[in-house]
Amino acid sequence: MILLRHDCLVFKTMDGECIPCSSEEVTLEIIGDAIGLLDETVIKEASAGVLHYFKSELGKTTVTVAEFAGALERALRALGLNVQNTASQPPPGPNASWRIARSNLSDLARDSEQPMELLFFSRLRAALQQAMREAPDIVHFGGLRRCVKQLLGARRWTHGCQSLNDQIVEYLRTCFDNERRAADCALVVC
């Protein structure tokens, strides 16, 4: 068995062929010429979020291109982009009315004089509480990868980076579950 790179999935085509490929490459193929109209960082973060969803949340390493495209479409919509996968139906409601509370994790890490994890986590909780006061439909925390590298002083992604990455996501989920109570909103971390 061949071990996949951390940024790859095995994509099953309509012909039944299985092709290992990075999520970014598939994202570029799906978006096509429209890529020039979109923010590259947002697309990369959405693609990484979808990859994380399939690998970590669902425990899948093989997905169909249609599954990936549908998840990418939902992720981009959650980030406020009006996209439509040609294989899907139009959304039931207008996305323009979504209230999105945005925070940048990298900025939270940079605000401290010395990047300290304990101080960062308290700031993170405060930022989430502030975002929840706005009664948003979506709470969006971006810049996760850059934030992790800042906190650890890392130039390259390491196992320690991945561990801290997972801790931040888990902490945000736990805090989000405690804060949202009966509110109907979603959390996006990328």
MIZA-421395 format. One record per residue: residue number from 0; residue in one letter; chain; y, x, z of N, C-alpha, C in turn. Coordinates in Angstrom, 1 decimal. Layout:
// residues N
> nr, rest, kette, ny, nx, nz, cay, cax, caz, cy, cx, cz
> NUM, A, A, Y, X, Z, Y, X, Z, Y, X, Z
...
This chain:
// residues 190
> nr, rest, kette, ny, nx, nz, cay, cax, caz, cy, cx, cz
> 0, M, A, -1.2, 0.8, 0.0, 0.0, 0.0, 0.0, 1.2, 0.9, 0.0
> 1, I, A, 2.2, 0.5, -0.8, 3.5, 1.3, -0.9, 4.5, 0.7, 0.0
> 2, L, A, 5.1, 1.5, 0.8, 6.2, 1.0, 1.7, 7.5, 0.8, 1.0
> 3, L, A, 8.1, -0.4, 1.1, 9.3, -0.7, 0.5, 10.5, 0.0, 1.2
> 4, R, A, 11.5, 0.3, 0.4, 12.8, 0.8, 1.0, 13.3, -0.3, 1.9
> 5, H, A, 14.1, 0.0, 2.8, 14.7, -0.9, 3.8, 15.6, -2.0, 3.1
> 6, D, A, 16.1, -1.7, 1.9, 17.0, -2.6, 1.2, 16.4, -3.3, 0.1
> 7, C, A, 15.0, -3.3, 0.0, 14.3, -3.9, -1.1, 13.4, -5.1, -0.6
> 8, L, A, 13.2, -5.9, -1.6, 12.2, -7.0, -1.5, 11.4, -7.0, -2.7
> 9, V, A, 10.2, -7.7, -2.7, 9.4, -7.8, -3.9, 9.8, -9.2, -4.5
> 10, F, A, 10.3, -9.2, -5.7, 10.7, -10.4, -6.3, 9.7, -10.9, -7.3
> 11, K, A, 9.3, -12.2, -7.1, 8.3, -12.8, -8.0, 9.1, -13.5, -9.1
> 12, T, A, 8.8, -13.2, -10.3, 9.5, -13.8, -11.5, 8.8, -15.1, -11.8
> 13, M, A, 9.4, -15.8, -12.8, 8.8, -17.1, -13.2, 7.4, -16.8, -13.9
> 14, D, A, 7.2, -15.6, -14.5, 6.0, -15.3, -15.1, 4.9, -14.9, -14.1
> 15, G, A, 5.2, -14.9, -12.8, 4.3, -14.5, -11.8, 4.2, -13.0, -11.6
> 16, E, A, 5.0, -12.2, -12.2, 5.1, -10.8, -12.1, 5.8, -10.5, -10.8
> 17, C, A, 5.4, -9.5, -10.0, 6.0, -9.1, -8.8, 6.7, -7.7, -9.0
> 18, I, A, 8.0, -7.7, -8.8, 8.8, -6.5, -9.0, 9.6, -6.1, -7.8
> 19, P, A, 9.3, -4.9, -7.2, 10.2, -4.4, -6.1, 11.5, -4.0, -6.6
> 20, C, A, 12.6, -4.5, -5.9, 13.9, -4.3, -6.3, 14.9, -4.4, -5.1
> 21, S, A, 16.0, -3.7, -5.2, 17.0, -3.8, -4.1, 17.7, -5.1, -4.2
> 22, S, A, 18.1, -5.6, -3.1, 18.8, -6.9, -3.1, 20.1, -6.8, -3.8
> 23, E, A, 20.8, -5.6, -3.8, 22.1, -5.5, -4.5, 21.9, -5.6, -6.0
> 24, E, A, 20.8, -5.0, -6.5, 20.6, -5.0, -7.9, 20.3, -6.4, -8.4
> 25, V, A, 19.5, -7.2, -7.6, 19.2, -8.6, -8.0, 20.5, -9.4, -7.9
> 26, T, A, 21.3, -9.1, -6.9, 22.6, -9.9, -6.7, 23.5, -9.6, -7.9
> 27, L, A, 23.6, -8.4, -8.4, 24.4, -8.1, -9.6, 23.8, -8.9, -10.8
> 28, E, A, 22.5, -8.9, -10.9, 21.9, -9.7, -12.1, 22.2, -11.2, -12.0
> 29, I, A, 22.1, -11.7, -10.8, 22.4, -13.1, -10.6, 23.8, -13.5, -10.8
> 30, I, A, 24.7, -12.7, -10.3, 26.2, -13.0, -10.5, 26.6, -12.7, -11.9
> 31, G, A, 26.1, -11.7, -12.5, 26.4, -11.3, -13.9, 27.9, -10.9, -14.1
> 32, D, A, 28.5, -11.4, -15.1, 29.9, -11.1, -15.5, 30.9, -11.5, -14.5
> 33, A, A, 30.6, -12.5, -13.6, 31.6, -13.0, -12.6, 31.8, -12.0, -11.5
> 34, I, A, 31.0, -10.9, -11.5, 31.2, -9.9, -10.4, 32.6, -9.3, -10.4
> 35, G, A, 33.2, -9.2, -11.5, 34.6, -8.6, -11.6, 35.6, -9.5, -11.0
> 36, L, A, 35.3, -10.8, -10.8, 36.2, -11.8, -10.2, 36.1, -11.9, -8.7
> 37, L, A, 35.1, -11.2, -8.1, 34.8, -11.3, -6.7, 35.0, -10.0, -6.0
> 38, D, A, 35.2, -10.1, -4.7, 35.4, -8.9, -3.9, 34.0, -8.2, -3.7
> 39, E, A, 33.9, -7.0, -4.1, 32.7, -6.2, -4.0, 32.1, -6.1, -2.6
> 40, T, A, 33.0, -5.9, -1.6, 32.5, -5.8, -0.3, 31.9, -7.1, 0.2
> 41, V, A, 32.5, -8.2, -0.1, 32.0, -9.5, 0.3, 30.6, -9.7, -0.3
> 42, I, A, 30.5, -9.4, -1.6, 29.2, -9.6, -2.3, 28.1, -8.7, -1.7
> 43, K, A, 28.4, -7.5, -1.4, 27.5, -6.6, -0.8, 27.0, -7.1, 0.6
> 44, E, A, 28.0, -7.5, 1.4, 27.7, -8.0, 2.7, 26.8, -9.3, 2.7
> 45, A, A, 27.2, -10.2, 1.7, 26.4, -11.4, 1.6, 24.9, -11.1, 1.2
> 46, S, A, 24.8, -10.1, 0.2, 23.5, -9.7, -0.2, 22.7, -9.1, 0.9
> 47, A, A, 23.3, -8.2, 1.7, 22.7, -7.6, 2.9, 22.3, -8.7, 3.9
> 48, G, A, 23.1, -9.7, 4.1, 22.8, -10.8, 5.0, 21.6, -11.6, 4.5
> 49, V, A, 21.5, -11.9, 3.2, 20.3, -12.6, 2.6, 19.1, -11.7, 2.8
> 50, L, A, 19.2, -10.5, 2.5, 18.1, -9.5, 2.7, 17.6, -9.6, 4.1
> 51, H, A, 18.5, -9.5, 5.1, 18.1, -9.5, 6.5, 17.5, -10.8, 6.8
> 52, Y, A, 18.0, -11.9, 6.3, 17.4, -13.3, 6.5, 15.9, -13.3, 6.1
> 53, F, A, 15.7, -12.9, 4.9, 14.3, -12.9, 4.4, 13.4, -12.0, 5.2
> 54, K, A, 13.8, -10.8, 5.4, 13.0, -9.8, 6.0, 12.8, -10.0, 7.5
> 55, S, A, 13.9, -10.2, 8.2, 13.9, -10.2, 9.7, 13.7, -11.7, 10.2
> 56, E, A, 14.4, -12.6, 9.7, 14.3, -14.0, 10.2, 13.0, -14.7, 9.7
> 57, L, A, 12.6, -14.5, 8.5, 11.5, -15.2, 7.9, 10.2, -14.3, 7.9
> 58, G, A, 10.4, -13.0, 8.0, 9.3, -12.1, 7.9, 8.7, -12.0, 6.6
> 59, K, A, 9.5, -12.2, 5.5, 9.0, -12.2, 4.2, 9.4, -10.9, 3.5
> 60, T, A, 8.5, -10.3, 2.7, 8.8, -9.2, 1.8, 8.8, -9.6, 0.4
> 61, T, A, 8.2, -10.8, 0.1, 8.1, -11.3, -1.3, 8.7, -12.6, -1.4
> 62, V, A, 9.7, -12.7, -2.3, 10.4, -14.0, -2.5, 10.5, -14.2, -4.0
> 63, T, A, 10.8, -15.5, -4.4, 11.1, -15.7, -5.8, 12.5, -15.4, -6.1
> 64, V, A, 12.9, -15.2, -7.3, 14.3, -15.0, -7.6, 15.1, -16.2, -7.3
> 65, A, A, 14.5, -17.4, -7.5, 15.2, -18.7, -7.3, 15.5, -18.8, -5.8
> 66, E, A, 14.5, -18.4, -4.9, 14.8, -18.5, -3.5, 15.9, -17.6, -3.1
> 67, F, A, 15.9, -16.4, -3.6, 17.0, -15.4, -3.3, 18.3, -15.9, -3.8
> 68, A, A, 18.3, -16.4, -5.0, 19.6, -16.9, -5.6, 20.1, -18.1, -4.8
> 69, G, A, 19.2, -19.0, -4.3, 19.7, -20.1, -3.5, 20.3, -19.7, -2.2
> 70, A, A, 19.6, -18.7, -1.5, 20.1, -18.2, -0.2, 21.4, -17.5, -0.4
> 71, L, A, 21.5, -16.7, -1.5, 22.8, -16.0, -1.8, 23.9, -17.0, -2.0
> 72, E, A, 23.6, -18.0, -2.8, 24.6, -19.0, -3.0, 25.1, -19.6, -1.7
> 73, R, A, 24.2, -20.0, -0.8, 24.6, -20.6, 0.5, 25.4, -19.6, 1.3
> 74, A, A, 25.0, -18.3, 1.3, 25.8, -17.3, 2.0, 27.2, -17.1, 1.5
> 75, L, A, 27.3, -17.1, 0.1, 28.7, -16.9, -0.5, 29.5, -18.1, -0.2
> 76, R, A, 28.9, -19.3, -0.2, 29.7, -20.5, 0.2, 30.2, -20.5, 1.6
> 77, A, A, 29.3, -20.0, 2.5, 29.7, -19.9, 3.9, 30.8, -18.9, 4.1
> 78, L, A, 31.0, -18.0, 3.2, 32.1, -17.0, 3.2, 33.3, -17.5, 2.5
> 79, G, A, 33.3, -18.8, 2.1, 34.4, -19.4, 1.5, 34.5, -19.3, 0.0
> 80, L, A, 33.5, -18.8, -0.7, 33.5, -18.6, -2.2, 32.9, -19.9, -2.8
> 81, N, A, 33.5, -20.4, -3.8, 33.0, -21.6, -4.5, 32.1, -21.1, -5.6
> 82, V, A, 30.8, -21.0, -5.4, 29.8, -20.6, -6.3, 28.8, -21.7, -6.5
> 83, Q, A, 28.2, -21.6, -7.7, 27.1, -22.6, -7.9, 26.0, -21.9, -8.7
> 84, N, A, 24.8, -21.9, -8.2, 23.6, -21.4, -8.8, 23.2, -22.4, -9.9
> 85, T, A, 23.0, -22.0, -11.1, 22.7, -22.9, -12.2, 21.4, -23.6, -12.0
> 86, A, A, 20.6, -23.1, -11.2, 19.3, -23.8, -10.9, 19.4, -24.8, -9.8
> 87, S, A, 20.5, -24.9, -9.1, 20.7, -25.8, -8.0, 21.6, -27.0, -8.4
> 88, Q, A, 21.6, -28.0, -7.5, 22.4, -29.1, -7.6, 23.8, -28.8, -7.0
> 89, P, A, 24.8, -29.5, -7.3, 26.1, -29.3, -6.7, 26.1, -29.6, -5.2
> 90, P, A, 26.9, -29.0, -4.4, 26.9, -29.3, -3.0, 27.3, -30.8, -2.7
> 91, P, A, 26.8, -31.4, -1.6, 27.2, -32.8, -1.4, 28.6, -33.0, -1.0
> 92, G, A, 29.3, -32.0, -0.4, 30.6, -32.2, 0.1, 31.5, -31.1, -0.4
> 93, P, A, 32.9, -31.3, -0.2, 33.8, -30.3, -0.7, 33.9, -29.2, 0.3
> 94, N, A, 33.7, -28.0, -0.2, 33.7, -26.8, 0.6, 35.1, -26.4, 1.0
> 95, A, A, 36.1, -26.9, 0.2, 37.5, -26.5, 0.5, 38.0, -26.9, 1.9
> 96, S, A, 37.3, -27.9, 2.5, 37.8, -28.4, 3.8, 37.1, -27.6, 4.9
> 97, W, A, 36.3, -26.6, 4.7, 35.6, -25.8, 5.7, 36.6, -25.0, 6.5
> 98, R, A, 36.6, -25.0, 7.8, 37.4, -24.2, 8.6, 36.6, -23.0, 9.0
> 99, I, A, 37.0, -21.8, 8.7, 36.3, -20.6, 8.9, 37.1, -19.7, 9.9
> 100, A, A, 36.6, -19.3, 11.0, 37.2, -18.4, 11.9, 36.6, -17.0, 11.6
> 101, R, A, 37.5, -16.1, 11.1, 37.0, -14.8, 10.7, 37.4, -13.7, 11.7
> 102, S, A, 36.5, -12.8, 12.0, 36.7, -11.6, 12.8, 36.1, -10.4, 12.1
> 103, N, A, 36.7, -9.2, 12.3, 36.1, -8.0, 11.8, 35.6, -7.2, 12.9
> 104, L, A, 34.3, -7.0, 12.9, 33.6, -6.2, 14.0, 34.1, -4.7, 14.0
> 105, S, A, 34.4, -4.2, 12.8, 34.9, -2.8, 12.7, 36.3, -2.7, 13.4
> 106, D, A, 37.1, -3.7, 13.3, 38.4, -3.7, 13.9, 38.2, -3.8, 15.4
> 107, L, A, 37.3, -4.6, 15.9, 37.0, -4.7, 17.4, 36.6, -3.3, 17.9
> 108, A, A, 35.7, -2.6, 17.2, 35.3, -1.3, 17.6, 36.4, -0.3, 17.6
> 109, R, A, 37.3, -0.4, 16.6, 38.4, 0.6, 16.4, 39.5, 0.4, 17.4
> 110, D, A, 39.6, -0.8, 18.0, 40.7, -1.1, 18.9, 40.7, -0.3, 20.2
> 111, S, A, 39.5, 0.2, 20.5, 39.4, 1.0, 21.8, 39.7, 2.4, 21.5
> 112, E, A, 40.2, 3.1, 22.5, 40.6, 4.5, 22.4, 39.4, 5.3, 22.1
> 113, Q, A, 38.3, 5.1, 22.8, 37.0, 5.7, 22.5, 36.0, 4.6, 22.2
> 114, P, A, 35.2, 4.8, 21.1, 34.3, 3.7, 20.8, 33.2, 3.7, 21.9
> 115, M, A, 33.2, 2.7, 22.8, 32.3, 2.5, 23.8, 31.6, 1.2, 23.7
> 116, E, A, 30.2, 1.2, 23.7, 29.5, 0.0, 23.5, 29.8, -1.1, 24.5
> 117, L, A, 29.9, -0.8, 25.8, 30.1, -1.8, 26.8, 31.4, -2.5, 26.6
> 118, L, A, 32.5, -1.7, 26.3, 33.8, -2.3, 26.1, 33.7, -3.1, 24.8
> 119, F, A, 33.0, -2.7, 23.8, 32.9, -3.4, 22.6, 32.3, -4.8, 22.8
> 120, F, A, 31.2, -4.8, 23.6, 30.5, -6.1, 23.8, 31.4, -7.1, 24.5
> 121, S, A, 32.2, -6.6, 25.4, 33.1, -7.6, 26.1, 34.2, -8.1, 25.2
> 122, R, A, 34.6, -7.2, 24.3, 35.6, -7.6, 23.3, 35.0, -8.6, 22.3
> 123, L, A, 33.8, -8.3, 22.0, 33.0, -9.2, 21.0, 32.9, -10.6, 21.6
> 124, R, A, 32.5, -10.7, 22.8, 32.4, -12.0, 23.5, 33.8, -12.7, 23.5
> 125, A, A, 34.8, -12.0, 23.8, 36.1, -12.6, 23.9, 36.6, -13.1, 22.5
> 126, A, A, 36.2, -12.3, 21.5, 36.6, -12.7, 20.1, 35.8, -14.0, 19.7
> 127, L, A, 34.6, -14.1, 20.1, 33.8, -15.2, 19.8, 34.4, -16.5, 20.5
> 128, Q, A, 34.7, -16.3, 21.8, 35.3, -17.4, 22.5, 36.6, -17.9, 21.9
> 129, Q, A, 37.4, -16.9, 21.5, 38.7, -17.3, 20.8, 38.4, -18.0, 19.5
> 130, A, A, 37.5, -17.6, 18.7, 37.1, -18.2, 17.5, 36.6, -19.6, 17.7
> 131, M, A, 35.8, -19.8, 18.8, 35.3, -21.2, 19.1, 36.4, -22.1, 19.5
> 132, R, A, 37.5, -21.6, 20.1, 38.6, -22.5, 20.5, 39.2, -23.2, 19.3
> 133, E, A, 39.1, -22.5, 18.1, 39.7, -23.1, 16.9, 38.9, -24.2, 16.3
> 134, A, A, 37.7, -24.5, 16.9, 36.8, -25.6, 16.4, 36.5, -25.4, 14.9
> 135, P, A, 35.9, -24.3, 14.5, 35.6, -24.0, 13.1, 34.3, -24.6, 12.7
> 136, D, A, 34.1, -24.7, 11.4, 32.8, -25.1, 10.8, 31.9, -23.8, 10.8
> 137, I, A, 32.6, -22.7, 10.5, 31.9, -21.4, 10.4, 32.6, -20.3, 11.2
> 138, V, A, 31.8, -19.6, 12.0, 32.4, -18.4, 12.7, 31.8, -17.2, 11.9
> 139, H, A, 32.7, -16.4, 11.3, 32.3, -15.3, 10.5, 32.7, -14.0, 11.1
> 140, F, A, 31.7, -13.1, 11.4, 32.0, -11.8, 11.8, 31.5, -10.8, 10.7
> 141, G, A, 32.5, -10.1, 10.1, 32.1, -9.1, 9.0, 32.3, -7.7, 9.5
> 142, G, A, 31.9, -6.8, 8.6, 32.0, -5.4, 8.9, 31.0, -4.8, 9.9
> 143, L, A, 29.8, -5.4, 10.0, 28.8, -5.0, 11.0, 28.3, -3.6, 10.7
> 144, R, A, 28.0, -3.2, 9.5, 27.5, -1.9, 9.3, 28.5, -0.8, 9.6
> 145, R, A, 29.8, -1.0, 9.2, 30.8, 0.0, 9.5, 31.0, 0.1, 11.0
> 146, C, A, 31.0, -1.1, 11.7, 31.2, -1.1, 13.1, 30.1, -0.3, 13.9
> 147, V, A, 28.9, -0.5, 13.5, 27.8, 0.2, 14.1, 27.9, 1.7, 14.0
> 148, K, A, 28.3, 2.2, 12.8, 28.5, 3.6, 12.5, 29.7, 4.1, 13.3
> 149, Q, A, 30.7, 3.3, 13.5, 31.9, 3.7, 14.3, 31.5, 3.9, 15.7
> 150, L, A, 30.8, 2.9, 16.3, 30.4, 3.0, 17.7, 29.5, 4.2, 18.0
> 151, L, A, 28.6, 4.5, 17.1, 27.7, 5.6, 17.3, 28.2, 7.0, 16.8
> 152, G, A, 29.3, 6.9, 16.0, 29.8, 8.1, 15.4, 28.9, 8.7, 14.4
> 153, A, A, 28.2, 7.8, 13.7, 27.2, 8.2, 12.7, 27.8, 8.2, 11.3
> 154, R, A, 27.4, 9.2, 10.5, 27.8, 9.3, 9.1, 26.8, 8.6, 8.2
> 155, R, A, 25.5, 8.6, 8.6, 24.4, 8.0, 7.9, 23.7, 6.9, 8.7
> 156, W, A, 23.1, 6.0, 8.1, 22.4, 5.0, 8.8, 21.1, 5.5, 9.4
> 157, T, A, 20.9, 5.4, 10.7, 19.7, 5.9, 11.4, 19.0, 4.8, 12.1
> 158, H, A, 17.8, 5.2, 12.7, 17.1, 4.2, 13.5, 18.0, 3.7, 14.7
> 159, G, A, 18.7, 4.6, 15.2, 19.7, 4.2, 16.3, 20.7, 3.2, 15.8
> 160, C, A, 21.2, 3.4, 14.6, 22.1, 2.4, 14.0, 21.5, 1.1, 13.8
> 161, Q, A, 20.2, 1.1, 13.4, 19.5, -0.2, 13.2, 19.3, -0.9, 14.5
> 162, S, A, 19.0, -0.1, 15.5, 18.8, -0.7, 16.8, 20.1, -1.3, 17.4
> 163, L, A, 21.2, -0.6, 17.3, 22.5, -1.2, 17.7, 22.9, -2.4, 16.9
> 164, N, A, 22.6, -2.3, 15.6, 22.9, -3.4, 14.7, 22.2, -4.7, 15.2
> 165, D, A, 20.9, -4.5, 15.5, 20.1, -5.7, 16.0, 20.6, -6.2, 17.3
> 166, Q, A, 21.0, -5.3, 18.2, 21.5, -5.6, 19.5, 22.8, -6.5, 19.3
> 167, I, A, 23.7, -6.1, 18.4, 24.9, -6.8, 18.2, 24.6, -8.2, 17.7
> 168, V, A, 23.8, -8.3, 16.7, 23.4, -9.6, 16.1, 22.8, -10.5, 17.2
> 169, E, A, 21.9, -10.0, 17.9, 21.2, -10.8, 19.0, 22.2, -11.2, 20.1
> 170, Y, A, 23.1, -10.3, 20.4, 24.2, -10.6, 21.4, 25.1, -11.7, 20.9
> 171, L, A, 25.5, -11.6, 19.6, 26.3, -12.7, 19.0, 25.6, -14.0, 19.0
> 172, R, A, 24.3, -14.0, 18.6, 23.6, -15.2, 18.6, 23.5, -15.9, 20.0
> 173, T, A, 23.2, -15.1, 21.0, 23.1, -15.6, 22.3, 24.4, -16.2, 22.8
> 174, C, A, 25.5, -15.4, 22.6, 26.8, -15.9, 23.0, 27.2, -17.1, 22.2
> 175, F, A, 26.9, -17.1, 21.0, 27.2, -18.3, 20.1, 26.5, -19.5, 20.6
> 176, D, A, 25.2, -19.4, 20.9, 24.4, -20.5, 21.4, 25.0, -21.0, 22.7
> 177, N, A, 25.5, -20.1, 23.6, 26.1, -20.6, 24.9, 27.4, -21.2, 24.7
> 178, E, A, 28.2, -20.7, 23.7, 29.6, -21.2, 23.5, 29.7, -22.5, 22.7
> 179, R, A, 28.8, -22.7, 21.8, 29.0, -23.8, 20.9, 28.6, -25.2, 21.5
> 180, R, A, 27.8, -25.2, 22.5, 27.4, -26.4, 23.2, 27.0, -27.5, 22.1
> 181, A, A, 27.8, -28.5, 22.0, 27.5, -29.6, 21.0, 28.2, -29.5, 19.7
> 182, A, A, 29.0, -28.4, 19.6, 29.8, -28.2, 18.3, 28.9, -28.0, 17.1
> 183, D, A, 29.2, -28.6, 16.0, 28.4, -28.4, 14.8, 29.1, -27.3, 13.9
> 184, C, A, 28.7, -26.1, 14.2, 29.2, -25.0, 13.4, 28.1, -23.9, 13.2
> 185, A, A, 28.4, -23.0, 12.3, 27.4, -22.0, 11.9, 28.0, -20.6, 12.2
> 186, L, A, 27.1, -19.6, 12.5, 27.5, -18.3, 12.7, 27.0, -17.4, 11.5
> 187, V, A, 27.9, -16.6, 11.0, 27.6, -15.7, 9.9, 28.0, -14.3, 10.4
> 188, V, A, 27.0, -13.4, 10.3, 27.3, -12.0, 10.7, 26.8, -11.1, 9.6
> 189, C, A, 27.7, -10.3, 9.0, 27.3, -9.5, 7.9, 28.2, -8.2, 7.9
